[in-house]
Amino acid sequence: MKLLPRSAYDADAMAATLRACNRGACVASEVAFRTGKMRRNDLQDEVYYRLKDEFDLGAQAAVRTVKKVVDAYNTLRGNIRNGHLTGKALRKAESKPIGFRDDAAQPFDDRMLTWNLDERTVSVWTVAGRIKGIPFVCSPEALKLLASRKGESDLVFRDGEWFLIATIDLPEPPTAEPVGWLGVDLGIVNIATTSDGLILSGRRVERYRKRMRATVAKLQAKKTKSARRRLKALRRREARFATDTNHVISKTIVTTAERTSRGIALEDLKGIRQRVTAKKDQRYRLHSWAFAQLGSFVGYKALRAGVAVVHVDPRNTSRQCSECWHTHRTNRVSQAWFACRSCGSVMHADHGGTSRPKAGGGSRNIAHRADAVWQRGAVNRPSTV
């Protein structure tokens, strides 16, 4: 939800609150790193009164700040345990306490933040006192979800604007037993291709990306104050564009599967950047697109719609013939075309067919593999109806 502060005083009070909480979090982090007390109760005993006295935090704000530090260290330990940090990054993370930016997000619970959904306003605790009646705007769908909101909400300052991020717990609908599978082949030239023959092209994304790269390079070369202001305004714009594109694509895929009572089959692309060797001019395209984000968007949208999702082994999906299942590296003639050396079938490499595409190619192979994965129980199958 986007907040609309009524005056500069309201905005300054919220900014001062974030600054005080995050500087207090840095102090608590240093104590936790030095003493090894990273459990909530232990760390709270050490720093609670110091946070209240030095940073003018209220009782609940001090408790939430300690909890934020504890959660940060728990996340760090989890990343180390799962092997997400190695080498130089691991040594750097273990050599110093976790730091917090002055404008980093701060969690607020119901004692510090009160919602008035009828008037679309919030009451927020700040170091300058409680500020009441701050308007917020959101979509009608989000407003309906807020009625079931419980727990914390995060106050966020991003690109000169204020937001509240609220967590909503929704009941998980039963997952329907799929009647077939919608295979989805993910790529760079075509972001997603379904086994129905629907191609979601990446051409528009690539044009936008090239334009942004040229604009940024031109501004960086100028090295003026106005150029730096413009660069700051453009920051994260490409990421927002990619996120919006992934939302549109994932919604299209889930809607199609739900309408046809099928499950969704995706490639397991974990570690794809390490497994694939790309030419120099292709590396930027490979490393810049958020395949994991697209997969997560499909996952949570499918969960809300009761659609089953499985991940299959991506090896040779683009080299295997979807007619006779013959697999050979020379079957893939080019990026777009596939010609089987065994049965002679010629089709689009991603979906199959020519002017009137039939289900085939990589996406059809993915759909075929999904049924085997589902049947042998290689996934944690949810309750089905």
C-alpha positions as CSV (number, residue, x, y, z in Angstrom):
1,M,0.0,0.0,0.0
2,K,1.3,3.4,-0.9
3,L,1.2,6.1,1.9
4,L,0.4,9.7,1.1
5,P,1.9,11.8,3.9
6,R,-0.3,15.0,4.4
7,S,2.7,17.2,5.1
8,A,6.5,17.4,5.2
9,Y,6.2,17.0,9.0
10,D,4.6,13.5,8.6
11,A,7.3,12.4,6.1
12,D,10.1,13.7,8.3
13,A,8.7,12.0,11.4
14,M,8.6,8.7,9.6
15,A,12.1,9.2,8.2
16,A,13.4,10.0,11.7
17,T,11.7,6.8,13.0
18,L,13.4,4.6,10.3
19,R,16.7,6.3,11.1
20,A,16.4,5.8,14.8
21,C,15.3,2.1,14.5
22,N,18.0,1.2,12.1
23,R,20.8,2.9,14.0
24,G,19.5,1.0,17.1
25,A,19.5,-2.2,15.0
26,C,23.2,-1.6,14.1
27,V,24.1,-1.2,17.8
28,A,22.1,-4.4,18.7
29,S,23.8,-6.2,15.8
30,E,27.3,-5.3,17.1
31,V,26.3,-6.5,20.6
32,A,25.0,-9.8,19.2
33,F,28.1,-10.3,17.1
34,R,30.5,-9.5,20.0
35,T,28.7,-11.6,22.7
36,G,27.2,-14.3,20.5
37,K,23.8,-13.7,22.1
38,M,21.6,-14.1,19.0
39,R,18.5,-15.5,20.7
40,R,15.7,-12.9,21.0
41,N,15.4,-13.0,24.8
42,D,19.1,-13.0,25.4
43,L,19.8,-10.1,23.1
44,Q,16.8,-8.1,24.4
45,D,18.1,-8.3,27.9
46,E,21.4,-6.8,26.7
47,V,20.2,-3.9,24.6
48,Y,16.5,-3.1,25.5
49,Y,17.1,-0.1,27.8
50,R,20.0,1.1,25.7
51,L,17.7,1.3,22.6
52,K,15.1,3.2,24.6
53,D,17.5,5.7,26.1
54,E,19.9,6.4,23.3
55,F,17.5,6.3,20.3
56,D,14.3,7.4,22.0
57,L,12.5,4.2,20.9
58,G,9.2,3.2,22.5
59,A,9.0,-0.2,24.3
60,Q,7.4,-2.0,21.3
61,A,9.7,-0.3,18.8
62,A,12.7,-1.6,20.8
63,V,11.3,-5.1,20.8
64,R,10.6,-5.1,17.1
65,T,14.1,-3.8,16.4
66,V,15.7,-6.6,18.4
67,K,13.5,-9.1,16.6
68,K,14.7,-7.7,13.2
69,V,18.3,-8.2,14.2
70,V,17.7,-11.7,15.4
71,D,15.8,-12.6,12.1
72,A,18.7,-11.1,10.1
73,Y,21.2,-13.4,11.8
74,N,18.9,-16.4,11.4
75,T,18.7,-15.7,7.7
76,L,22.5,-15.4,7.5
77,R,23.0,-18.7,9.2
78,G,20.5,-20.3,6.9
79,N,22.3,-19.0,3.8
80,I,25.6,-20.3,5.1
81,R,24.1,-23.7,6.1
82,N,22.6,-24.1,2.6
83,G,25.8,-23.1,0.8
84,H,24.5,-19.8,-0.6
85,L,27.6,-18.0,0.7
86,T,31.0,-19.3,-0.2
87,G,34.6,-18.1,-0.5
88,K,35.2,-14.3,-0.2
89,A,31.5,-13.6,0.4
90,L,31.4,-16.1,3.3
91,R,34.5,-14.7,4.9
92,K,33.2,-11.1,4.6
93,A,29.8,-12.1,6.1
94,E,31.5,-13.9,9.1
95,S,34.1,-11.2,9.8
96,K,31.8,-8.3,10.8
97,P,28.3,-7.6,12.3
98,I,25.3,-7.2,10.0
99,G,24.7,-3.6,9.2
100,F,21.4,-1.8,8.5
101,R,20.9,1.3,6.2
102,D,19.3,4.4,7.8
103,D,16.3,4.0,5.4
104,A,15.9,0.2,5.7
105,A,12.4,-1.2,6.2
106,Q,11.2,-1.5,9.8
107,P,8.5,-3.9,11.0
108,F,5.5,-2.5,12.8
109,D,3.0,-4.6,14.8
110,D,-0.6,-3.8,15.7
111,R,0.5,-1.8,18.8
112,M,2.5,0.6,16.6
113,L,0.3,0.7,13.5
114,T,-3.5,0.9,13.3
115,W,-5.5,0.5,10.1
116,N,-8.8,2.2,9.3
117,L,-10.0,0.4,6.2
118,D,-13.2,2.4,5.9
119,E,-11.4,5.7,5.7
120,R,-8.3,4.2,4.1
121,T,-6.0,5.7,6.6
122,V,-3.4,4.5,9.1
123,S,-2.1,5.6,12.5
124,V,1.7,5.2,12.8
125,W,3.9,5.4,15.9
126,T,7.0,7.7,15.3
127,V,9.7,9.1,17.5
128,A,7.9,12.4,17.2
129,G,4.6,10.9,18.6
130,R,1.8,9.0,17.0
131,I,0.6,10.4,13.6
132,K,-3.0,9.7,12.8
133,G,-5.0,9.8,9.6
134,I,-2.2,9.1,7.0
135,P,-4.1,8.2,3.8
136,F,-3.1,5.1,1.8
137,V,-4.0,3.9,-1.7
138,C,-4.1,0.4,-3.0
139,S,-6.0,-1.8,-5.5
140,P,-9.6,-2.9,-4.7
141,E,-8.3,-6.5,-4.5
142,A,-5.6,-5.5,-2.0
143,L,-8.2,-3.7,0.1
144,K,-10.3,-6.8,0.3
145,L,-7.3,-8.9,1.5
146,L,-6.5,-6.3,4.2
147,A,-9.7,-7.3,6.0
148,S,-8.0,-10.6,6.9
149,R,-4.6,-9.0,7.8
150,K,-2.9,-10.1,11.0
151,G,0.5,-9.5,12.4
152,E,3.3,-7.2,11.3
153,S,3.5,-4.7,8.4
154,D,6.7,-3.2,7.1
155,L,7.2,0.5,6.7
156,V,9.3,1.1,3.5
157,F,10.9,4.2,2.0
158,R,11.8,3.6,-1.7
159,D,12.6,6.1,-4.4
160,G,11.2,9.0,-2.5
161,E,7.9,7.4,-1.7
162,W,6.4,5.7,1.4
163,F,4.9,2.2,1.4
164,L,3.4,-0.3,3.8
165,I,3.9,-4.0,3.0
166,A,1.4,-6.1,4.9
167,T,1.5,-9.9,5.2
168,I,-1.8,-11.7,4.5
169,D,-2.3,-15.3,5.5
170,L,-4.8,-17.0,3.1
171,P,-6.3,-20.5,3.4
172,E,-4.6,-22.9,1.0
173,P,-7.2,-24.3,-1.4
174,P,-7.1,-28.0,-2.2
175,T,-5.1,-28.8,-5.4
176,A,-7.2,-30.5,-8.1
177,E,-5.9,-33.7,-9.6
178,P,-4.6,-32.6,-13.0
179,V,-6.1,-33.8,-16.2
180,G,-3.0,-33.6,-18.3
181,W,-0.2,-31.0,-18.1
182,L,0.6,-27.6,-19.6
183,G,4.3,-27.7,-20.4
184,V,6.2,-24.4,-20.2
185,D,9.6,-24.0,-21.8
186,L,11.5,-21.0,-20.4
187,G,14.1,-19.2,-22.5
188,I,15.6,-15.9,-23.5
189,V,14.4,-15.2,-27.0
190,N,11.0,-16.5,-26.1
191,I,10.5,-16.0,-22.3
192,A,7.9,-18.7,-22.1
193,T,6.5,-21.2,-24.7
194,T,3.6,-23.5,-23.7
195,S,2.8,-26.9,-25.1
196,D,-0.4,-25.4,-26.5
197,G,1.7,-23.3,-28.9
198,L,1.5,-20.0,-27.1
199,I,4.7,-18.1,-27.5
200,L,5.4,-15.2,-25.0
201,S,8.2,-13.4,-26.8
202,G,11.0,-11.6,-25.1
203,R,11.5,-9.2,-28.1
204,R,9.8,-6.3,-26.3
205,V,11.8,-6.9,-23.2
206,E,15.1,-7.0,-25.2
207,R,14.3,-3.7,-26.9
208,Y,13.6,-2.1,-23.6
209,R,16.7,-3.5,-22.1
210,K,18.9,-2.2,-24.9
211,R,17.4,1.2,-24.7
212,M,18.0,1.4,-21.0
213,R,21.6,0.3,-21.3
214,A,22.2,3.0,-23.9
215,T,20.6,5.7,-21.8
216,V,22.5,4.7,-18.7
217,A,25.8,4.6,-20.5
218,K,25.2,8.1,-22.0
219,L,24.3,9.6,-18.6
220,Q,27.3,8.0,-16.9
221,A,29.6,9.5,-19.5
222,K,28.4,13.0,-18.8
223,K,29.3,13.0,-15.1
224,T,27.1,16.0,-14.3
225,K,24.8,16.6,-11.3
226,S,21.8,16.5,-13.6
227,A,23.0,13.3,-15.1
228,R,23.4,11.7,-11.6
229,R,19.9,12.9,-10.7
230,R,18.5,11.2,-13.8
231,L,20.5,8.0,-13.1
232,K,19.0,7.9,-9.6
233,A,15.5,8.3,-11.1
234,L,16.1,5.4,-13.5
235,R,17.4,3.1,-10.8
236,R,15.5,-0.1,-10.5
237,R,13.3,0.8,-13.4
238,E,14.4,-2.2,-15.5
239,A,13.9,-4.5,-12.5
240,R,10.3,-3.1,-12.1
241,F,9.7,-3.7,-15.8
242,A,10.9,-7.3,-15.6
243,T,8.8,-7.9,-12.6
244,D,5.7,-6.6,-14.3
245,T,6.4,-8.7,-17.4
246,N,6.8,-11.8,-15.2
247,H,3.5,-11.1,-13.4
248,V,1.7,-10.9,-16.8
249,I,3.3,-14.1,-18.1
250,S,2.7,-16.1,-15.0
251,K,-1.0,-15.0,-14.8
252,T,-1.5,-16.1,-18.4
253,I,0.0,-19.5,-17.8
254,V,-1.9,-20.1,-14.6
255,T,-5.2,-18.9,-16.0
256,T,-4.8,-21.3,-19.0
257,A,-4.0,-24.3,-16.8
258,E,-6.9,-23.5,-14.5
259,R,-9.4,-23.1,-17.3
260,T,-8.4,-26.5,-18.8
261,S,-8.1,-28.4,-15.5
262,R,-4.4,-29.2,-16.1
263,G,-1.3,-28.9,-14.0
264,I,1.7,-26.8,-14.9
265,A,5.1,-28.4,-15.7
266,L,8.2,-26.2,-15.4
267,E,11.9,-26.9,-15.9
268,D,14.0,-27.1,-12.8
269,L,16.4,-24.3,-13.7
270,K,18.2,-24.1,-10.3
271,G,21.9,-23.4,-11.0
272,I,21.3,-22.7,-14.7
273,R,23.8,-19.9,-14.8
274,Q,26.5,-22.2,-13.6
275,R,25.6,-25.1,-15.9
276,V,25.2,-23.2,-19.2
277,T,28.2,-21.8,-21.1
278,A,27.2,-18.8,-23.1
279,K,29.0,-16.6,-25.7
280,K,30.3,-13.3,-24.6
281,D,27.5,-11.3,-26.3
282,Q,24.8,-13.7,-24.7
283,R,26.0,-13.5,-21.1
284,Y,24.2,-10.3,-20.2
285,R,20.9,-11.7,-21.6
286,L,21.4,-15.0,-19.7
287,H,22.2,-13.4,-16.4
288,S,19.8,-10.4,-16.5
289,W,16.4,-12.2,-16.7
290,A,14.8,-13.4,-13.5
291,F,13.8,-17.0,-14.2
292,A,13.5,-17.8,-10.5
293,Q,11.2,-14.9,-10.0
294,L,9.0,-16.1,-12.9
295,G,8.9,-19.6,-11.5
296,S,7.9,-18.3,-8.0
297,F,5.2,-16.1,-9.5
298,V,3.7,-19.1,-11.3
299,G,4.1,-21.2,-8.1
300,Y,2.1,-18.9,-5.7
301,K,-0.5,-18.0,-8.4
302,A,-1.1,-21.7,-9.0
303,L,-1.3,-22.4,-5.3
304,R,-4.0,-19.8,-4.9
305,A,-5.9,-21.2,-7.9
306,G,-5.6,-24.9,-6.8
307,V,-3.4,-25.8,-9.8
308,A,-0.7,-28.5,-9.4
309,V,2.9,-27.5,-10.3
310,V,5.8,-29.9,-10.9
311,H,9.4,-29.2,-11.9
312,V,11.1,-31.6,-14.3
313,D,14.7,-32.3,-15.3
314,P,15.5,-29.8,-18.1
315,R,18.3,-31.9,-19.7
316,N,17.8,-32.5,-23.5
317,T,14.2,-31.1,-23.6
318,S,15.2,-29.1,-26.6
319,R,17.2,-32.0,-28.3
320,Q,14.5,-34.7,-27.9
321,C,12.0,-35.3,-30.6
322,S,8.4,-35.0,-29.3
323,E,7.2,-37.5,-31.9
324,C,9.6,-40.5,-31.6
325,W,11.6,-39.4,-28.5
326,H,14.9,-39.7,-30.3
327,T,17.5,-37.5,-28.6
328,H,20.6,-36.1,-30.3
329,R,22.4,-32.8,-30.1
330,T,22.2,-32.3,-33.9
331,N,18.4,-32.4,-33.8
332,R,18.4,-28.8,-32.7
333,V,19.2,-27.1,-36.1
334,S,19.0,-23.5,-34.8
335,Q,17.5,-21.5,-32.0
336,A,14.1,-21.6,-33.6
337,W,14.0,-24.9,-35.5
338,F,14.2,-28.6,-34.8
339,A,14.7,-31.4,-37.3
340,C,14.7,-35.0,-36.0
341,R,17.5,-37.2,-37.4
342,S,15.4,-40.3,-36.8
343,C,11.8,-39.7,-37.9
344,G,12.4,-36.6,-40.0
345,S,9.9,-34.4,-38.1
346,V,10.5,-30.7,-38.6
347,M,9.0,-28.3,-36.0
348,H,9.6,-25.2,-34.0
349,A,12.2,-26.0,-31.3
350,D,10.1,-24.7,-28.4
351,H,6.5,-25.6,-29.3
352,G,6.5,-27.6,-32.6
353,G,4.8,-27.1,-35.9
354,T,5.1,-24.4,-38.5
355,S,2.4,-22.1,-39.6
356,R,-0.2,-24.0,-37.5
357,P,1.8,-25.1,-34.5
358,K,0.9,-28.3,-32.8
359,A,2.0,-29.2,-29.3
360,G,5.6,-30.3,-29.5
361,G,9.2,-29.4,-29.1
362,G,10.7,-28.6,-25.7
363,S,7.4,-27.6,-24.0
364,R,5.7,-30.9,-25.1
365,N,8.7,-32.9,-23.7
366,I,8.4,-31.0,-20.4
367,A,4.6,-31.8,-20.2
368,H,5.4,-35.5,-21.0
369,R,8.0,-35.7,-18.2
370,A,5.7,-34.0,-15.7
371,D,3.2,-36.9,-15.7
372,A,6.0,-39.4,-14.8
373,V,7.2,-37.1,-12.0
374,W,3.7,-36.7,-10.6
375,Q,2.9,-40.4,-10.8
376,R,6.0,-41.7,-9.1
377,G,5.6,-39.1,-6.3
378,A,8.9,-37.3,-6.8
379,V,7.3,-34.1,-5.5
380,N,5.6,-33.4,-2.1
381,R,2.2,-33.8,-3.5
382,P,-0.4,-31.6,-1.8
383,S,-3.9,-32.7,-0.9
384,T,-6.0,-33.2,-4.0
385,V,-9.7,-33.3,-4.8
